[in-house]
Amino acid sequence: MLILTMSQNKHSGNLPPKIKPPKIKKEKNIVNFLTSATLDGLVAKTIEVEATFTKGLPGFAVVGLVSSDIQEAKERVKSALLTNDFVFPPLKITINLSPSDIKKSGTHFDLSIALLNALHKEEIVEEELFVFGELGLDGKVKSSSTLFPIILSLKEQGLLKRAIVPKVAMEHLSHIAGVEFIAVESLSEAIAIFKSKDFKASTTKFNYQSNSIKINEQIFYDSLEIASDFADVKGQSVAKRAALIAAAGMHNFLMEGNPGCGKSMIAKRLKDILPPLLETEMLTIAKHQFLEGTVPDFKAKRPMRSPHHTATSASIFGGGSHKARIGEVALAHNGILFFDELPHFSKNILEALREPLQDKRVNISRVNAKVEYEADIMFVAAMNPCPCGNALSKKKACRCSEQEVKRYKNRLSDPFLDRIDLFVVMQEVNMSDKMDYSSKELKLIVNSAFKAQMSRGQSSLNGKLKEEEIEKFCTLNGDATKILFSAIERFALSHRSINSIKKVARTIADIEQSIAIEKRHLLEALSYRRR
């Protein structure tokens, strides 16, 4: 009976009609993104920082082959947003750094991640705007050591026109011309800019506190500061003349002599008489200094690096198992790399040095990283004539056996020595030695020779000329040509040695303001060849 009653009630129509639930309008998820960048070796790669807010268990994830410093950005971003009255929505937040196959590192992604969280309900349309900045826990925008190299690399590639950057970084970033910077001090200031869509940028140009020289519509900068003077080096007239030629043309230079005769003194004074620099060269030097972890002074001074002979191959050329780093060769780019006690350096290092001396670049190949960087260096070296150092002395007896001297000399291979333009045997110290040229006088001569080289339309100095440029700019007169042919036959000169002699002779001619290479210039160049 109960079943029948229920059945009857089912069809009796006494139950209320079904009420359809109201349709809930689904909110459209906005996928916002901002543009940033990361360093891949020494080259900056553009990175899109994307963000989605979806239903699910509340969480905050950062994906896209990111390093630990980017993973730690979540805590910095959370604290910075919470201290600026931002309430995280009860949603699953996913931040993706695209493309995902490039390894990314750097704390400068903090600001873009925080902005995507703060503006998750708004659509961001500023696609050509890059965003950089590290966040403090209170929301202040800070700089990082890789910021300058990244922005300079993007600018050189023509990828960067405008960028939001930390205000504290403008002291250095103002040196990069042609980029509009929007400087911010805090996260709240950056949020206000995006909400108001008031992207007013300022184009800055730094005025270098250096002498400027204009040659063929190019502006070169020069510093006349003298840290150590050539006047302190008494005697050694031949070595100082060779040092002047080496500086004027950025030629590789080797000095051999007894201990204490002044080899290191001459080498350390070379950096103050080197030729002027282009602005692009100064910025490249600054970029390498930032990557090393030092703050550059942006002076028109070429760098000088002098590693100890116990230095490893990785510290000289750069390297690393997971992240390749630059070494001493890169830090000496556009300047001097000085090796004191040359034969005591590892043979592997000396042989590996042949590549940058020839090609002006270094390739670092590792399983996890491959990096190529410029290494346009002037190589300067000093060595003793034997292990005890007294082989050339007229006053002290040499204690070395013939076998020891041979073993000492054999550390330097002929292919390596063939890449050095100037060889000088130092004179023994004498009480009658006097001061002659000062660094200021030598600097004026170097600048005069530099103007002669640049006025000819050379893209590089004489010591760095390529094969085709040697034929174009190193023209010999009739007598000089005869002398060269005679020297080739007599000394069995290699093709590289012939080019080296031509380049040195060209620099000597420029010092004397001669248009063509004459007989006396070539004879002096031959006197500096390796015997």
DATACOR-V900310 format. One record per helix or strand of 2 or more residues. SS is the DSSP state (H for helix, E for strand). FROM is the first residue (numbers start at 1). TO is the last residue. Records with the same first field share a line. If there is no record, write none. Layout:
BEGIN
SS->FROM-TO + FROM-TO
END
This chain:
BEGIN
H->2-11 + 68-71 + 73-82 + 107-118 + 147-156 + 167-173 + 187-196 + 230-232 + 237-249 + 263-273 + 279-292 + 313-317 + 328-331 + 342-344 + 347-359 + 402-409 + 414-417 + 439-455 + 462-464 + 467-473 + 478-491 + 495-511 + 519-527
E->32-40 + 43-54 + 59-63 + 92-98 + 129-131 + 134-135 + 140-142 + 162-166 + 180-184 + 202-203 + 211-215 + 218-222 + 253-256 + 277-278 + 304-305 + 336-339 + 361-365 + 370-374 + 378-383 + 422-425
END
